């Protein structure tokens, strides 16, 4: 059963509030309407396009990051709980793929995961000591990769962080990063 226009708009607003990163395509499938209808509904509701919503959320999260400048992070940090967990997303664009087959270059996925580990740690200086990574599936042009980082151990010099990256619900990359950090005392000493 199709919803009336206002009911659909109310539902679209609720869905975007639940998940600000939902795409217009996902919404069009969910409500059995065209992408253009979703865009018109979003415009009527004064809800910006996905990219703008991502940038707004990322900007808020960058304020709580101490170890790296927002402009140095590969991808957009959409969630960070300092020293515990963090999430970023990146859309694979033309400059991130091999020309011939449109498959994402591995260093892009690695850089997303590595910079997310740096952003997660709430210390003034954070450097990568070592990493062990596995590329599980290929990622293609225009896909969006979501990286989830979680601290699994903290010592007096290192954090060990696991990162799992997904395209939709498919695991495409995983890694364990050992990150060196310095404390405030060492910076001032």
N, C-alpha and C positions, 0 to 999 in steps of 0.2 A: 504494500500500500504506500503510495507516494504521499509525502507530507505537503501541507499547504506551505506557501512561500514563507510566511512568518514563522511557522513551526520549524521549518527547515533551517531558517536563519538562527533561531534560538538554539537549535541542536548543534549547528556548526559552531556557534559561539562557545557552547559548553565543551565540545570536542577540542577546540583550540585552547581553551583554558586548561583542560586536562593534560593536553599534549601540545605545547606551543610549536613543536617541530613536525607536526603532521603536515603532509604535503597536500596541495590542491588535488592532485591525482587521487590520493587516498580518500580524501573527502568526497570527490566525485563518485568514486566506486561505492563508498559507504552510503551515499544518499541517492544513488542512481540518477545523477544529473551530469551534465557536461562540465568540463573544467571551466569553461567560460561562465557558466551559471555560478559556480563556486566563487570565481573571481568577482563577479558582480555582487554576490551576497557579501563577501568580505569587504568590498568597497563600501557597500551600504552600511555595514556594521563598523566601519572605520578600523578594520583589522588589517595591518600591513601584510605584505607578502612574506613568505617564509624567510627569505634571506634577511630582511629587516628585523623580523622577530628574533632570529638567531643572534644578530649583532647586538640587539638590545639586552638579551640575556647575558651574552658574553661580556659586554661592557661592565655590567654589574659584578660579574665574577672576577674580572681583572683587578678590581679594587682590593680583593683579599689575597692577591698573589704577591709574594715578596721577592722570590728568587729569580724572576725573569720578567722582562717587559712584555706587555700584551702583544706588541707588534712582532716579538721574537718567537711567539708560540705558533707552531704549525697546526692549523685548524682553529676552531672556535671553542673555547672552554665554556661549556654550558652548565657545569655543576662542579663545585669544588668544596670539599670539607677538608681544610688544611690538615696535613699529616695523616689523613685517613683514606679518602677516596676522591676521585675526580673523573669527569667525563668530558670528552671533546668530540666534535664532529668536523668532518672535512668533506667537501664535495670535490670529487675528482674531475678536474677540468683539463682542457687540451694541453696545457703546459706540464701536466703531471703524468702524461701517458706516452708510450712509445708510438711514434707516428704510424708505423706499419700495421700494428694490431690493436691499437687503442687500449692496451692493458696498462694499468697504473705501474709506475716505476716503484720498485721496492723501497727505495730510500724515502719516498714520501710517507709510506705507512710507518716505517721506522722512525722518521722524524716526528710524526704526529705522536707516536707512543712515547718517545724519548722526551720531547718537550712537555708532554703532559706529566711525566714523572717529575721533571724539574718544577713545574708549576704547583704540583701537589705538596711539595715540601716547603714548610713555612720557616725557611732559614735564609740568611742573606746571600750565601754562596752555596750553590749546588752544582756538582759536576758528575758526569757518568763515569763510574769506575769500570763496570763491565756489563755485558748484556748477553742473553741467550735467547734468540728469537727463532720463530718458525712461521713461514708463510704458508697458510693452510689452503687458500683458494685464490684465484686471480680476481682482481678488482678491475672494473672497466670504466671507461669514460662515462661521466655523468652519474655514477653511483655515489652514494653518501656513506662514508665510513664513520661509525661511532666507536670510539676507543674508551674503554672503562679501565681505570687504574685503581689498584687497591694495595695499600701497605700491608705487607705480611710480616715484616720484622723491622725493629728499630734498635740500633746499638748506639754506642757513644760516638761513632764516626760515620755510620752508614744506615741507609734505609734500603730494604729489599722490597721491590714493588712488582706486582704482577699486572700485566696489561693484556686484555682481550679486546680485539677489534672485530666489529661485525658490519656486514652489509645486510640490512634488515635483521633477520635472526640467524644469518649464516656466519659462523666463525671464519674469519679470513686471515687473522694474524694473532699470534700470541707470543708473549715474551716475559722474561724476568730480568729486571734491571737492578743492579746494585749501584746506589747513588751515594757519593761522598758529600758530606756537608760540613760547614763550619758554623760555630755558634756565635752569638753576639760577643761573648768574652774574647774569643779568638780574633774577631774583627777589630776590637778595641785595644787588644794587648799588643 
